[in-house]
Amino acid sequence: MTFSILHTESSAGWGGQENRTLQECIGLKKRGVRALILCQPESRLNKRALAEGIEVRTCRMRKSYDILAISHILKLIRSENIDIISTHSGRDSLLAGIAGRLSRKKPIIVRTRHLALPITSKFTYNLLAHKVVTVSEYVRQYLIGSGIAPGKIAAIPTGIDADKFNPEKVDDSLRQELGLQKDVPVIGTISILRRKKGHHIILDAIPSVLKEIPEAVFVFAGDGPQKENILNKIKTSGLSEKVFMLGLRTDIPEILKSIDVFALPTLQEALGTSFIEAMAMGKPVIGADVGGVSEVIKNSVNGYLVEPDNPHALAEAIIKTLKDRERARSMGMEGRKIAEKYYTVEKMCERMYDLYLSLIKERSQ
């Protein structure tokens, strides 16, 4: 069935949220849907969506109650004959939600919640949106606890590109780059360098790991506001020869292929796409038992869940994984199976398409 959907995003940056929005548009387009994105003129989503052949419209969304933006969206709904509005951030959810409710076209409004943070207002969920989508069951349960009707919320996990993250299709080039022997245990972390991601917890766990496995090394890929603090802690802890800061990288599958275990003791997480990418690459994963992490990490099956903010527990899990290579290999294989079965972009797009279709059919009855 053909319909037109307008995705709105007021964020100018790039992260998992914006990537999911773009991947969804690409998947919907393949299914015959006309998918458009409305974003800020200077946003990275604007450039990336255009590069992927997605229709883009731009509008400055300066504040939550921007009359000019609401007027612009109203005209867009009419001129582009929009059937569904799919909103993503707080500001655009308010602007596009109001425009949708004011429009004579009466588009269906779907509000996606990507984060595991407290909501500041229930208005865009309860009164503006017809349906709410969350990226994990954890976030769905949080919204229910905040007073959003359970029947109004659907949990549809974010998916990853299982073809891109395929261990059979990439080389483990990182070891050669760093001058490491093939038998050196490598623990990898790929994430934006923010405090809530827990790099400081890993650094506190490293001495305990090195007591048991002195040849082990750690790699951090990513950039962010905690970079200088992390570098200073590495230096003051005497770990400069054991922790490699890789910076922002585009070869994530190759990095994952090169490591033995993926560890990210995040303190807050809606789902944990980085765990899923590592799982797809056949690596055992270790994460803190917070937010939606337990939905992707099945303890002792494809990795280990550890107590949050506990360097000792993290060190124990890393040591256990590295000392039992056969168990680690088995967990990696299970992780790949889980990623392929539940967490692919294809699966995500299929479920979102079915949801949109069901909403359109419900309205026409």
C-alpha positions as CSV (number, residue, x, y, z in Angstrom):
1,M,0.0,0.0,0.0
2,T,1.3,3.5,-0.9
3,F,1.2,6.3,1.6
4,S,3.2,9.5,2.4
5,I,5.1,9.8,5.7
6,L,6.9,12.9,7.0
7,H,9.6,12.2,9.5
8,T,10.5,15.3,11.6
9,E,13.8,15.8,13.5
10,S,14.8,19.0,15.2
11,S,18.2,17.8,16.3
12,A,21.2,19.1,14.3
13,G,23.6,16.4,15.4
14,W,24.1,12.8,14.5
15,G,23.7,9.7,16.6
16,G,21.7,6.5,17.0
17,Q,18.4,8.4,16.9
18,E,19.1,10.2,13.6
19,N,20.6,7.0,12.1
20,R,17.4,5.0,13.0
21,T,15.2,7.7,11.4
22,L,17.3,7.6,8.1
23,Q,17.4,3.8,8.0
24,E,13.6,3.7,8.5
25,C,13.1,6.1,5.6
26,I,15.3,4.0,3.4
27,G,13.4,0.8,4.3
28,L,10.0,2.4,3.8
29,K,11.0,3.7,0.4
30,K,12.0,0.2,-0.6
31,R,8.4,-0.8,0.3
32,G,6.9,1.8,-2.0
33,V,6.2,4.4,0.7
34,R,6.9,8.1,-0.1
35,A,9.1,9.0,2.9
36,L,10.2,12.6,3.5
37,I,12.4,14.1,6.2
38,L,11.9,17.6,7.7
39,C,15.0,18.7,9.6
40,Q,17.1,21.7,10.5
41,P,19.0,23.2,7.4
42,E,22.4,22.8,9.1
43,S,21.7,19.3,10.4
44,R,23.9,16.3,9.5
45,L,20.7,14.3,8.9
46,N,20.0,16.7,6.0
47,K,23.2,15.9,4.2
48,R,23.1,12.1,4.9
49,A,19.5,11.7,3.9
50,L,20.1,13.6,0.6
51,A,23.1,11.3,-0.1
52,E,20.8,8.3,0.3
53,G,18.3,9.6,-2.1
54,I,15.7,10.5,0.5
55,E,13.5,13.6,0.0
56,V,14.4,16.3,2.4
57,R,12.7,19.5,3.4
58,T,14.3,22.0,5.8
59,C,12.8,24.4,8.4
60,R,14.3,26.3,11.3
61,M,12.8,25.0,14.5
62,R,14.1,27.6,16.9
63,K,12.0,26.8,19.9
64,S,9.2,24.5,21.1
65,Y,6.5,27.1,20.3
66,D,7.7,28.4,16.9
67,I,4.7,29.8,15.1
68,L,6.6,30.1,11.8
69,A,7.7,26.5,12.0
70,I,4.2,25.3,12.8
71,S,2.9,27.3,9.8
72,H,5.6,25.8,7.6
73,I,4.7,22.3,8.6
74,L,1.0,22.9,8.0
75,K,1.7,24.0,4.5
76,L,4.0,21.0,4.0
77,I,1.3,18.6,5.1
78,R,-1.1,20.1,2.6
79,S,1.3,20.5,-0.3
80,E,2.9,17.0,0.0
81,N,-0.4,15.3,1.0
82,I,1.1,13.7,4.1
83,D,-0.8,10.7,5.6
84,I,1.5,10.1,8.6
85,I,3.8,12.4,10.7
86,S,6.5,10.5,12.6
87,T,8.2,12.7,15.1
88,H,11.5,12.1,17.0
89,S,12.8,14.8,19.3
90,G,11.0,16.9,21.9
91,R,10.9,20.2,19.9
92,D,9.8,18.7,16.6
93,S,7.3,16.4,18.3
94,L,5.5,19.5,19.7
95,L,5.7,21.6,16.5
96,A,4.7,18.8,14.1
97,G,2.2,17.4,16.6
98,I,0.4,20.8,16.8
99,A,0.5,21.3,13.1
100,G,-0.8,17.8,12.5
101,R,-3.7,18.4,14.9
102,L,-4.5,21.7,13.3
103,S,-4.3,20.4,9.7
104,R,-7.5,19.7,7.8
105,K,-5.7,16.7,6.3
106,K,-5.7,15.1,9.8
107,P,-2.5,13.0,9.4
108,I,-1.8,10.2,11.9
109,I,0.9,11.3,14.4
110,V,3.4,8.8,15.7
111,R,5.9,9.9,18.4
112,T,9.1,7.8,18.7
113,R,10.9,7.8,22.0
114,H,14.6,6.9,21.5
115,L,16.0,7.7,25.0
116,A,15.9,6.3,28.5
117,L,15.7,9.7,30.1
118,P,12.8,11.1,32.1
119,I,10.2,12.8,30.0
120,T,9.7,16.5,30.7
121,S,6.1,16.7,29.4
122,K,3.3,14.1,28.7
123,F,1.7,16.5,26.2
124,T,3.3,15.2,23.0
125,Y,2.6,11.6,24.1
126,N,-0.9,11.7,25.5
127,L,-2.6,14.5,23.6
128,L,-0.7,15.0,20.3
129,A,0.3,11.5,19.2
130,H,-2.1,8.8,18.1
131,K,0.6,6.2,18.7
132,V,3.9,6.1,20.5
133,V,6.9,3.9,19.5
134,T,9.8,3.1,21.9
135,V,13.1,1.5,21.0
136,S,12.9,-1.0,23.8
137,E,10.4,-2.6,26.2
138,Y,12.3,-0.9,29.0
139,V,11.4,2.6,27.6
140,R,7.8,1.4,27.0
141,Q,7.4,0.3,30.6
142,Y,8.9,3.6,31.7
143,L,6.3,5.6,29.7
144,I,3.5,3.4,31.1
145,G,4.7,4.2,34.6
146,S,4.6,7.9,33.6
147,G,1.0,7.7,32.8
148,I,0.9,6.9,29.1
149,A,-1.8,4.3,28.2
150,P,-0.2,0.9,27.6
151,G,-2.3,0.2,24.4
152,K,-1.0,3.4,22.9
153,I,2.7,2.3,23.0
154,A,4.5,-0.2,20.8
155,A,8.1,-1.3,21.4
156,I,10.0,-1.7,18.2
157,P,13.8,-2.2,18.7
158,T,16.3,-0.3,16.6
159,G,18.0,-2.6,14.0
160,I,21.5,-2.8,12.7
161,D,22.8,-3.6,9.2
162,A,23.5,-7.3,9.5
163,D,25.2,-7.4,6.1
164,K,27.6,-4.5,7.1
165,F,28.3,-6.1,10.5
166,N,29.1,-9.5,9.1
167,P,32.4,-11.2,10.4
168,E,32.7,-13.1,7.1
169,K,32.9,-9.8,5.1
170,V,35.5,-7.7,6.9
171,D,39.2,-8.0,7.9
172,D,40.7,-7.8,11.4
173,S,43.0,-4.9,10.4
174,L,43.3,-3.2,13.8
175,R,45.9,-5.5,15.3
176,Q,48.3,-4.8,12.4
177,E,47.6,-1.1,12.8
178,L,48.5,-1.2,16.5
179,G,51.3,-3.6,16.1
180,L,49.7,-6.3,18.2
181,Q,50.3,-10.1,18.0
182,K,47.4,-12.3,17.1
183,D,47.3,-13.9,20.5
184,V,47.1,-10.6,22.5
185,P,43.7,-10.3,24.2
186,V,41.9,-7.2,23.1
187,I,38.9,-5.7,24.9
188,G,37.0,-3.1,22.8
189,T,34.7,-0.3,23.6
190,I,33.0,1.7,20.9
191,S,30.9,4.7,22.1
192,I,30.7,8.5,22.3
193,L,33.0,9.6,25.1
194,R,30.4,10.7,27.6
195,R,30.5,10.0,31.4
196,K,27.3,8.0,31.3
197,K,28.9,5.5,29.0
198,G,31.2,4.4,31.8
199,H,34.8,4.6,30.3
200,H,36.0,5.7,33.8
201,I,34.6,2.4,35.2
202,I,36.6,0.4,32.6
203,L,39.7,2.3,33.5
204,D,39.2,1.5,37.2
205,A,38.7,-2.2,36.3
206,I,41.8,-2.5,34.1
207,P,44.4,-3.0,36.9
208,S,42.5,-6.0,38.2
209,V,42.3,-7.5,34.7
210,L,46.0,-7.0,34.1
211,K,46.8,-8.8,37.4
212,E,45.3,-11.9,35.9
213,I,46.0,-11.3,32.2
214,P,49.0,-9.0,32.0
215,E,49.2,-9.1,28.2
216,A,45.6,-7.8,27.7
217,V,45.1,-4.4,26.0
218,F,42.0,-2.1,25.7
219,V,40.8,0.0,22.8
220,F,38.4,2.9,23.0
221,A,36.9,4.1,19.7
222,G,34.8,7.3,19.7
223,D,35.1,11.0,20.5
224,G,33.2,13.3,22.8
225,P,33.3,15.7,25.8
226,Q,35.1,13.3,28.1
227,K,38.1,12.8,25.9
228,E,40.5,14.9,27.9
229,N,39.4,13.5,31.2
230,I,39.8,9.9,29.9
231,L,43.3,10.7,28.5
232,N,44.3,12.3,31.8
233,K,43.1,9.2,33.8
234,I,44.9,6.9,31.4
235,K,48.2,8.8,32.0
236,T,47.8,9.2,35.8
237,S,46.9,5.5,36.1
238,G,50.0,4.5,34.2
239,L,48.0,2.8,31.5
240,S,49.3,4.6,28.4
241,E,50.8,1.4,27.0
242,K,47.6,-0.6,27.7
243,V,44.8,1.6,26.5
244,F,44.6,2.8,22.8
245,M,42.5,5.8,22.0
246,L,41.4,5.3,18.4
247,G,39.3,8.5,18.0
248,L,36.3,8.7,15.8
249,R,36.3,5.9,13.3
250,T,34.4,4.8,10.3
251,D,35.7,1.2,10.2
252,I,33.6,-0.1,13.2
253,P,33.1,-3.6,11.7
254,E,36.8,-4.0,11.2
255,I,37.5,-2.9,14.8
256,L,34.9,-5.3,16.1
257,K,36.4,-8.1,14.1
258,S,39.8,-7.5,15.7
259,I,38.7,-7.6,19.4
260,D,38.1,-10.6,21.6
261,V,35.3,-9.1,23.8
262,F,33.2,-6.0,23.7
263,A,32.7,-4.2,27.1
264,L,30.5,-1.1,27.8
265,P,29.5,-0.5,31.4
266,T,27.0,2.2,30.5
267,L,25.1,3.9,33.3
268,Q,22.1,4.7,31.2
269,E,20.9,3.0,28.0
270,A,17.5,2.8,26.2
271,L,18.6,-0.4,24.3
272,G,22.3,-0.5,23.3
273,T,22.8,-0.6,19.6
274,S,26.6,-0.9,20.0
275,F,26.1,-4.2,21.9
276,I,24.0,-5.4,18.9
277,E,26.7,-4.5,16.4
278,A,29.3,-6.4,18.4
279,M,26.9,-9.4,18.7
280,A,26.4,-9.3,14.9
281,M,30.2,-9.5,14.6
282,G,30.2,-12.7,16.7
283,K,31.7,-11.2,19.8
284,P,30.8,-11.8,23.5
285,V,29.4,-8.7,25.1
286,I,29.6,-7.3,28.6
287,G,27.3,-4.5,29.8
288,A,25.9,-3.1,33.0
289,D,22.4,-4.2,33.9
290,V,20.7,-0.9,33.3
291,G,17.9,0.3,31.1
292,G,17.2,-1.9,28.0
293,V,20.6,-3.6,28.1
294,S,19.2,-6.8,29.5
295,E,16.9,-7.1,26.5
296,V,19.9,-7.6,24.2
297,I,22.4,-9.3,26.6
298,K,21.2,-12.6,27.9
299,N,23.4,-13.3,30.9
300,S,25.8,-16.2,30.3
301,V,24.3,-16.8,26.9
302,N,25.8,-14.2,24.6
303,G,27.7,-12.3,27.3
304,Y,27.5,-11.0,30.8
305,L,25.4,-8.5,32.7
306,V,27.2,-6.9,35.6
307,E,26.2,-4.6,38.4
308,P,26.2,-0.9,37.4
309,D,29.1,1.3,38.4
310,N,31.1,-1.7,39.8
311,P,34.7,-1.9,38.4
312,H,35.4,-5.2,40.3
313,A,32.3,-6.9,38.8
314,L,33.3,-5.7,35.3
315,A,36.9,-6.9,35.7
316,E,35.7,-10.4,36.8
317,A,33.4,-10.7,33.8
318,I,36.2,-9.7,31.4
319,I,38.7,-12.1,33.0
320,K,36.1,-14.9,32.9
321,T,35.4,-14.3,29.2
322,L,39.1,-14.1,28.2
323,K,40.1,-17.2,30.2
324,D,37.5,-19.4,28.6
325,R,38.0,-19.0,24.9
326,E,35.6,-21.8,23.9
327,R,32.8,-20.3,26.0
328,A,33.5,-16.9,24.6
329,R,33.3,-18.3,21.0
330,S,30.0,-20.0,21.8
331,M,28.6,-16.7,23.3
332,G,29.7,-14.9,20.2
333,M,27.9,-17.3,18.0
334,E,24.7,-17.0,20.1
335,G,25.0,-13.2,19.9
336,R,25.1,-13.3,16.1
337,K,22.0,-15.5,16.1
338,I,20.1,-13.1,18.4
339,A,21.1,-10.1,16.3
340,E,20.0,-11.7,13.1
341,K,16.7,-12.9,14.5
342,Y,15.5,-9.8,16.4
343,Y,17.7,-6.7,15.7
344,T,18.2,-6.1,12.0
345,V,17.3,-2.9,10.1
346,E,15.1,-5.1,7.9
347,K,13.2,-6.4,10.8
348,M,12.8,-2.9,12.3
349,C,11.5,-1.5,9.0
350,E,9.1,-4.4,8.5
351,R,7.6,-3.8,11.9
352,M,7.4,0.0,11.4
353,Y,5.7,-0.5,8.0
354,D,3.2,-2.9,9.5
355,L,2.4,-0.5,12.3
356,Y,1.9,2.5,9.9
357,L,-0.3,0.3,7.7
358,S,-2.4,-0.9,10.6
359,L,-3.0,2.7,11.7
360,I,-4.1,3.7,8.3
361,K,-6.4,0.8,8.0
362,E,-7.9,1.5,11.5
363,R,-8.7,5.0,10.5
364,S,-10.4,4.0,7.2
365,Q,-12.7,1.6,9.0
